[in-house]
Amino acid sequence: MIDRIDHIAIAVQDLNSAVDTFVAVLGCERSSVTIHEVPAEKVRVAFIPVGQTKIELLEPLGDDGAIAKFLSKNGEGMHHIALATDDLNRETERAAGLGLTPLGEPSEGANDKRIVFLHPRQTSHVLVEYVEPKSPHQPSQQS
């Protein structure tokens, strides 16, 4: 079941500058921001809490990842919306049953969450991500 918006992701060229901007816009403390790298996705991310959801800022770690390609084609801006689920496999199967195309198999994303994206051509040109927190019994594969 989808139970909330987990985060709204924005692709940026300069993560530190974007963090400064969004901290000012939101009126929050910089100490509330968490920043880390997700080498598998070739990005450095910052999460800024806003109530029960977050704004995720995505900066590419090179020129060949998905975010680098997005920025090259579109410039900075909204990248995706992430919806939280307690059962990623069930939601992925449900979406596929509705004719929506998952972009690959569920994989590990930022903050030890399992993720899968749905093709934006089928969701009004909005890239939708399903996210599922890892079970406490699942070991993290991130370094």
C-alpha positions in Angstrom: 0.0 0.0 0.0 1.2 3.5 -0.8 0.9 5.5 2.4 2.7 8.8 1.8 5.0 10.9 -0.3 8.5 9.8 0.8 10.4 12.6 -1.0 10.4 14.9 -4.0 13.7 14.8 -5.9 15.4 17.7 -7.6 18.4 17.4 -9.9 21.1 20.0 -9.2 24.5 20.9 -10.5 26.0 22.1 -7.2 24.7 20.3 -4.1 26.1 22.7 -1.5 24.6 25.7 -3.2 21.3 24.0 -3.6 21.3 23.0 0.1 21.9 26.6 1.1 19.0 27.7 -1.1 16.5 25.2 0.2 17.6 25.6 3.9 16.8 29.3 3.4 13.5 28.7 1.6 12.3 26.2 4.2 13.6 28.1 7.2 15.2 25.0 8.6 18.6 24.4 10.2 21.5 23.1 8.1 22.1 20.5 10.8 18.8 18.8 9.8 20.2 18.0 6.3 21.8 14.6 5.7 24.3 14.2 2.8 25.8 11.1 1.4 26.9 9.4 -1.8 25.1 6.6 -3.6 27.8 5.1 -5.8 25.5 2.6 -7.5 23.3 5.6 -8.7 26.4 7.8 -9.3 25.0 10.6 -7.2 25.6 12.6 -4.1 22.3 13.3 -2.3 21.0 15.7 0.4 17.8 15.0 2.2 16.0 18.0 3.8 13.1 17.0 6.1 9.8 18.8 5.6 7.3 17.3 8.0 7.0 13.6 7.2 8.5 13.9 3.8 11.8 15.2 2.4 13.2 17.2 -0.4 16.0 15.2 -2.1 18.7 17.1 -4.0 20.7 15.0 -6.5 24.1 16.0 -7.7 25.9 13.7 -10.3 29.2 12.1 -9.4 30.4 12.2 -13.0 29.2 12.6 -16.5 27.7 9.1 -17.1 25.0 8.5 -14.6 21.2 9.1 -15.0 21.3 12.4 -13.1 24.2 13.7 -15.2 22.3 12.8 -18.4 19.1 14.4 -17.0 20.9 17.6 -16.3 22.6 17.7 -19.7 19.2 17.2 -21.4 16.9 19.2 -19.1 18.9 21.4 -16.8 18.2 21.6 -13.1 14.7 20.9 -11.8 12.2 18.4 -10.6 13.5 14.8 -11.3 11.0 12.5 -9.6 8.4 11.9 -6.8 8.9 9.0 -4.5 6.0 7.2 -2.9 6.5 5.1 0.3 5.2 1.5 0.5 5.5 -1.2 3.0 5.8 -3.9 0.2 7.8 -2.9 -2.8 7.3 -6.2 -4.6 3.5 -6.1 -4.2 3.3 -2.5 -5.5 5.6 -3.2 -8.4 3.5 -6.2 -9.4 0.3 -4.2 -8.9 1.6 -1.4 -11.2 2.7 -3.9 -13.8 -0.8 -5.5 -13.7 -2.2 -2.0 -14.5 0.1 -1.9 -17.6 2.7 0.4 -16.0 6.3 -0.5 -16.8 8.8 -0.7 -14.0 12.3 0.5 -15.1 14.3 -2.6 -14.0 14.1 -4.7 -10.9 13.9 -3.4 -7.4 17.3 -2.3 -6.2 19.0 -0.5 -3.3 18.7 3.3 -3.2 19.6 6.1 -0.7 19.0 5.7 3.0 18.9 1.9 2.9 15.6 1.8 1.0 14.7 -0.6 -1.8 13.5 1.3 -4.9 12.0 0.9 -8.3 11.0 3.5 -10.9 8.0 3.5 -13.2 8.3 4.7 -16.8 7.4 8.4 -17.0 5.7 8.0 -20.4 2.9 6.2 -18.6 2.6 8.5 -15.6 2.0 11.9 -17.2 5.7 12.4 -17.9 6.5 12.3 -14.1 9.1 9.8 -13.1 7.5 7.9 -10.1 9.6 6.0 -7.7 8.3 3.5 -5.2 10.5 3.2 -2.0 10.4 0.7 0.8 12.4 1.0 4.0 14.7 -2.0 4.6 13.5 -4.5 7.1 15.6 -4.4 10.3 16.7 -7.9 9.4 18.1 -7.0 6.0 21.8 -6.1 6.0 22.8 -2.9 4.2 24.8 -3.3 1.0 25.8 0.4 0.8 29.3 1.3 1.8 
